[in-house]
Amino acid sequence: MQSKVAQTRAQLESTLDEIEDKLNVPKQVGVFARKAQASYEDNPVPWVAGVTAAVAIVGGLVAWAVLSRD
């Protein structure tokens, strides 16, 4: 019986550690940044295309807002 309790306690501790890691925003930002950097270094074309598209969209929205004043 005590072995079962110890096993359950260990599983709970592991689960809580995993939850804590997922909710640790600075750590998750770092993980995301490392993955993004590795992805960019592997193939920068999609990143350049995405940034170009974002700039075009923002530029279009700004132009629309400025030129469509009633």
Secondary structure as UniProt FT lines:
FT   HELIX           2..23
FT   HELIX           25..42
FT   HELIX           45..67
//
